[in-house]
């Protein structure tokens, strides 16, 4: 059974919805034209996993309705429903154990008031019933419970064929609950009721009920509220919350989609963390794990012994879950955060991105992308093609500004500014324009004179000629946003390119962020202090002094002087330079 034909992506939320049309013939029985349910996940493989049991339930309801139509005793005009597994479990527990237990307690009180003889006789009767129920269970004789199950089916207007596995399971559940009831009654009459344990079935059923979410308080439902609140407060960016949602969806799948947040225990989170640690990066996209649940994928990964997520990444997963729990504590949904103590002790700097060496920078500058490549897709092979787009300019801008690659990729033409004395990049955090920075603050980044020598302003002029009336359009028009609204291609392209030209090897840490670290080292060599470097490359300022006053730190002239201090000694830019005069356009 393929789930894809029933999956539909919601345009606004990007959540997947499950839809199945009800055959016309059984619509009067089921009282509906279509089954629909929001899966509340944005990942399609995850949606498939969640879809299969729901589709099976819907198909069972349709099959039962079709059988009901062919059954002379079943009226197609009557309100008939097919009970879910949870409804059957709840009914068996309530009717066979809890409601019957209250009646038994009332009976015991009544007999006790009548005197010793009546009380002893009741004890003998319940001993007989318990022994008889136990014998019937061992003999496979379920006639007593079949009759009681039939009454409940009729009373509730269910259509539950007696030859179905669901009916057999319901009868078994009634029998287990009844057996527990008789055992508890015997124990109470003998004064040893506390010493008689519940059967495993009743224990499990009561535990599952306790862990089910209250209406509107499921894990994903609470995340919806958390997400809306964080967005309205401006505490988190939309793309960060989208990534957090995927993590919470993994947790929800692992512990059960009907679980309440408050029912999740530390031991379960530890088990989930360990399963995450066993998974390879982006396991949903790997063929070996297609169609597997997270538990199944973790088990398969242990056998395959492939790559694993880093400890930093696992801690990021836990951070997303922990943030939800901390919010839920403040909102009164839970009392504690079970994530505490589960984070790995892993120093952030242990996996830091190293800066490029002089030799690596020289290798990059003379590589085919900057000197001539074969064709699109083969930028790492020498040829006559010359790049004049994001592939060429984004790495160079990152090199000379220390800006993050995503910040550069989102630049508009209007963000290249001359204030009369200094050219600079306006790196914006402006949601209305689809632009964001990591610290949620806009800033300026002076343009290094070497960028002008290389001819960057010529490129900007060409872009302006293509859009003379509206400069609030992307500088790199070829780039398209992914489903998360991110411009992810440059980062992925650059990592691959570095590997292809031999500058990067596997998970050595080299990438676009190496430019950022490299500029920081250049500024240190020029005599800048770390707090000055932080302003220049856009690190968030958390000191007390940084919160005083309203004037932003670092005038454009001061920042420009600092950036010009980055001389990249030993790096040969001569192949790229078009203008000897740094002020020449």
N, C-alpha and C positions, 0 to 999 in steps of 0.2 A: 504494500500500500504506500504509494508516494504521497507525501504531505504537500509537496510544492504547489499542486493545482488548487489547494484550499488556502494557501497563504497569500495574504495581501498586505502590502506595506502602506501604512497610513501616511499621507502626504505631509502633514504638519509635524506629528510627533516622531515619525520614522519608526514607530513601533509596529510589530507584525501582528496582524489580526487573522484569526482563523474563521473561515466561513464555509458552510456546507448547505446547499439547498435541500429541502425536505421533498421527497417525491409527492406529487399531487395527490396520489391515492391515499396516503396516510396523513395528510395534513389535518383532516378532521379529527383524527385520533390524537395526534400530538399537539394540535392547537397552535401550530406555527408554520410559517412558510420557509424559514431559514434558521439554522443554528449559527450563532456568531459568538465569538469570545476574543477579547483582547489578550494577547500573550504577554504584553508589557515588556518585550525584549526587542532590541534593535539588531541583534545578531541573528542572521538567518539560520545557520546551523543549530544554534540554541533553540530557535523557534521550532525547527523540525523536531527536536527532541521532546519539547513540551507538547507538540501537536499530536504525536502518535497516540498517547493514552486518551486524549480528548476525542480524537476521531474514532477510536475504537468504541468509546462510550456512546457517541452519537450513532454509529452504525448499529450498535446493539439496540438502541432505542428504536431505530427505524425498523430493524428486523423484528423486534417484539411487536411493534405496531402492525407490521404486515401479517404476522401470525395472528394477532388479535383480530384482524379483519376477516381472516379465514376461519376463525373459531366462532361457532354458533352461539356460544355463551358470552361472547364479548361484544358489547355494543360499540359500534364505531362512533356513536354520538356521545358516549359517556366520556367523562374526563379521565383519561388513563395516562399514567406516567410510568417511565421505567426508572426504578430507583438506582442511585449511584452506589458504589461500594461503601462510601462513607455513610449514606443513609441506612444501608443494611446493617452496618456495624453499630451505628447509633441506636437503631431500633432494637436489635438483639440485646444490647447492653442495658438500655432503659427498661424495656418490657420484661426481659428475662431475668434481670438481676436487680435493678434499682427499684422500679415500681413494684415488682413482686416482693422485693425485700421489705418495702414499707408495709405491705399487707401482712407479711409474715410477722413482722414486729408487732403490729396491732393485734394479731391473733395470739401471739405469745403473751402479751399483756392481759388480754381477755381471759385466757385459760388460767393464767396465774391468779387472777382474782377469784376464779371459781373454786380453787382449792388444789390440794396436793395431788389428788387422783387425776383430775383433768390435766394438770400440768405434766404428770408423768406419762399419761397416755399420748399427749402431743409429742413428747420426746420420742416415744416408741414409733409414732407415725412418721416423723421426719427421718428417723434412722432407717425405717423401711423404704421410704421414698429415695433417700440418698443411695442406699444399697442397690435398689432396683434401677435407678438412673445410671449408676456406674456399671451395672451388669449389662444394661441395654447398650451403653456406649461401647463397651468391649465387644459385644455381640454384633454391633453394626445395625441394631434395631432402632430406627429413628421414627417409628410410627407416631409415638406420643408427640414428638417435637414437630413432625411434618404437619400434624393437624393444627398445632398452635401457629406455625409459620403461615399456613393457609389463611387462618383468621386475620393475621396482621396484613397479609397481602390484600385481602378483600376489604378490610377496614380502611386501608390507606389508598385504595383505588389504584394499586400498582398493577402493571402487567408483568408478571414474573413467571415464565413457563416453568413447570415443575421438572422438566427434563433438562433445564439449563444448569450450568455450573454455578451461576449466581444464586439460584434457589437452594442448591445443595450446600453452598457455603453459608447461606442464611440459616438453614436448618442446623448445621454444625455449630454455628455461633450461638444459636438459641440453646442447644444442648449443653455447650460448655458453660454458658451463663447460668443455666438452670442447675447444673451440677454444683457450681460454686454456691448458688443460693441455698440448696439443701445442706451442703457442708457447713455453711455459715450458721444456718438455723440449728443444726445439731450441736455445733460448738457453743452457741449462745445458751441453749437449753442445758448443756452440760457445764456451763460456766467456764468454758475454755475457748470462747469464740475468737479471742485475740491470738490464740495459738494456731488457728487454721488459716494457712495462707490462701490467697486467691490463686486461681489457675493462671498459667502463663498467658493464656488468651485474654482473660479479663484484665490482668495487669497491663498488658500491651495496649489493649483498647482504651483503658482509662488514661494511660500515659499519652497516647496519640491525641485523645480529646483535649487533654490539658495543654498540649503543645500547639493545637490549632489556633490560628489567629482569630481574634475577635473581628467582627465585620469592620472593614476599613483599616485594619491594623496589621495586615500581612507585611512581610519584609519589603516587597516591591511597592506596596501601597504607601508605606511610610517613607520610602525613598522618594516617591513622587512629591510628597509634602516637603521633605527636606530639600529636594532640588528646587522647587518653586520658591521656598523661603530664601535659600542661598542666592538665587538669581535676583530676587527682588531687593535683597540687602546689598547686592554687589559684592558678596563675599567670595564667590567663585565664578569662573568663566564658564560659558555654556559648553565649550569643548571639553573642559576638565570634568564637568559633571556627566557628560556623555561617556567619557572613559570610566568614571566611577560607576556609572550605571551598569556597564558591562561586568565589572567586578562583582557588584551586588547581585546581578543575575546569576553569575557563577555560584555564589554562595547560596542563593535561593534554590537553585537546581540541586545543589549538594545536600542541603538539609531538608528539602521538601518545600514545594511552592505554596503549600497551605500553612506553613509554620508562622507563628507569631515571633516577632523580634525578641520579645522578652523570654521566650522559651529556649533560645539558643544558648547552650552552655559552653563553658570554656573548653571542655574536652572535645566538643564537636568542632569548635573553631580551630583547635590544634590539629585535629584530623584533616580539616579543610586546608589549613596552611601547608601541612605535609603533602597533601595531594597536589596543591599548587606547585610546591617545590619539585615534585616529580615530573611536571609537565614541561614540554619543550615550548619555546616562544611561539606564539600564534598557532597553537595546536589545532584550532578549528579549521585553519586553512590547509592543514597537512592531510594528504590522502589517507595515510595510515590510520587517522583518527576520525575519518568521516562517519557521521551518524552515531558516534559514541557519546555517552554521557560523560560528565567530568570524572566520575568515579572509574568508569570503564577506561577512559583515556589515561588516567593516572596509572592504572594497573598495567595497561598496554605499554606505557612509556617505561615502566620499570623493567619490562622484558626487553624492550628495544635498546635500552641503554644509550639513548641519543643525547642531544644537548639539553641543558636545563636552564631555567630562569635564574638570574643572578639573585643573590641575597638582597641586594638593594631593591630589585623589582618585587620580590616577595614582600618586603617591608612596605612598599608602596601599595600593594594589594591590601595589606593589613591596615594601612593608614586610611584607605577609603572606607573600610568597614568600621574602623574605630571612630572616624568622624561622624558616621551615621549614628553610632551608639551614643556618642557624646551629645549629639543633638537630641536624641531620643530621651536621654537622661534629663536634659533641661526642659523638655516638653512634657515629661512625666509618663512616658510610655514604658520605660525600663528603669531599673534601680541601679544597675552597675554596668561597667564596660568589660566584657569578658576578653577583650583584646589585650588588656594590660598583662605584661609579662610574656607575651608571645612573640614579640619582635626579636629578630636576630641581632646580636651584637656585631654590627658591621660598620666599620668606620667609613664615612662618606668618601673621604679622600683616597681610600684604598683602590677604588676603581676610577680614579679621576682621568679625564681626557687629557693626555699629554699634549704640549704644544709641538708643532712641527719644528724639526731642526732646520738649520740653514741648508743642508744637503737635500732634505725632503722638499723644501720650498723651491729650490732650484730645479729639482726633478719635476715638480708640478708645472712650473712656468715654461719649461721646454717640452712638456708633454703635448700630444696631438690636439687636445681641446684648445690650446692657446697658440699653437703654431700651424695647425692645419690637420684636419682629420678626414677619414674616408667618406662617411655618410652618416645620416641620423641612425642612432643605435650602435654605431661603430666609432664612437668618438675617441676611443682609446687606440685606434689604428691610424697610422700616418696617412695623410692624403692631401688633396688640394682644397677641401671645403674649409671655409673660415666661419667661425661662430660669431654671431652678433645678437645674442639673446641672453636669457637668464642663465644658460649653462656657462657662458663666458663671464658675465658681469657679477652674478651673485657671489661666487667665491672670492673675487677680487674686492668687492665691497666689504665682505666679512673680514677679509685680511686686514684692510686699512681702517675699519671702524670698530672691530670687535663685537659688532652686533650679532645677534642670534640669526640663524639662517631663515627662520620663519618670519622674523621682523623685517628682513630685507626682501623676502619674497612678496610680502603684502604691500610694499611701497606703491603709492600712486605717483603719477607724473608731478602732481602739485606738491609732493613731499620733497622734491629737489629744489632747494630755496637759496637765493642769494640776498642777504640783508644789506647789501651795499658794500660790504667789506669782506665777508666770508661766505663761501658756499657751504651748505650743510644739508644733512638728511633730517627730515622731521619724522621721527619714528613714533607713530601715533598709537594710542590706545583709544580707539573711537569705534564703539559698537555699531553705530549707524552706518559706518563705512566698511564694516566687516574687518576692522583692524584691532589687534590686541597685542599687549606686551605681557611678559611673565609677571611683572610686579604691578600691572594695572595702571601704569603711569606713562604718559607721553614724555618724550625727551628729544634733544637734538644731538646729532652726531656730526661734527665737522668733517668736511671732505678733505682727505689727505691730498697734498699737491701731486703725489704720484698717480692718483686716480685721474687727475686732470691731464697729466702728461700722457697717460695711456689712451686718453680720448673718451673718457666716460661722458663728458658734457656733449660731445658730438652725438653719442647714442641718445642722450636725453632730448636733444634737438630733433632728431629723427622721430622720436616718439611723439613729441609735441606737434610736429607737422601732421602726424596721422590722426591727431585729435585736437585740432586748434581751438575748439569752443568749450571743451570740457576737459579740464586737467585732473579732475577727481576720478580718473580711470586708472587701471593697473599699469604700472610701468612695464611689467612683464606680462603682457596680455595673453601669452600662450598658456600660462599656468591656470589650471582649473582646481577648484576645491573638491575634496573627497566627501564621503557621506557624513563625516564629522565636521565638515565646514573648514577643514584645514588645507593648507597648501603643503602637502607632505612630499610631493615629488622631488623637489630639490635636495632634501636631506637624503632620501633614499638613493637618488641618482649619484650624489657626491660620494657616498660610502662605497657604492659599487665601482665608481670610476677610480677611486683611490686604490681599490684592490686590483683592478685591471692593469693599472700602470705600475703596480708593485710598491706603492707607498704604504699601503695598509695590508695587514694580514689578520683575518679572523676578528676576534674580539679584543684587539690590542688597544682600543680606545680612541684611535685616530679618526677624525671626522671633521665636520664643519666647526664643532666647538673648539677644535685645536687652534683655529684662527683666533678665537676669543682669548684663549689662554696665552697664545703667542703674543698678542698685542699687549696684554697685561705685563708680560716679561719685558717687552720693548719699552714700555712706559716706566717700569722700574729702573731699567738701565739709563733712562733719560733723567732720573732723579725724582720721579713722582712717588708720593706716598700712597699706601694702599687705599686710604679713604678717597684720595683724588682719583685713583684708577677706577674705584667703584662708581664714582659719578660719571666718569668718561665712558664706561662700557655699559652703564645702565643697571647696576646692582641696586637692590632696594636698600635704603638707608634706615637703620633701626636704632641709631643712637638718640639720646635725649636731645642733643643740640639740633639734630636734623629736623626735629619737630617744632623748633622755635621759628617764629616769623612766617612770612608768606613768600618771600623772594626765593626762587628756585636756585639751587646751588650751581655754581660754575657758569660764568658768563661765556657767551659763544667765542669771544676773542681768547679768553683764558683757555678754554677747551681746545681751541684750534692750535694754540701754542703747544699744548701738551701733545696733541696728536702728531704735530709736525716733528716732535722729538723722537718719534718712532722711525728710525732710519734703516732698520733691517740690514745691518752690516753683513756683508758677504753674500747677500742675495742679489742676483744679477737680473734686473728688470729691463735691460737694454733691448731685448727682443720685442718687448711689448710697447716701448715708448714711441709715441708719434710726435710729440711736441717737446722740444728741449726747454722752452720757456714754461715754467710751471703756471704762469697766469694766462698762457695761451689756450684758446678754446679749440 
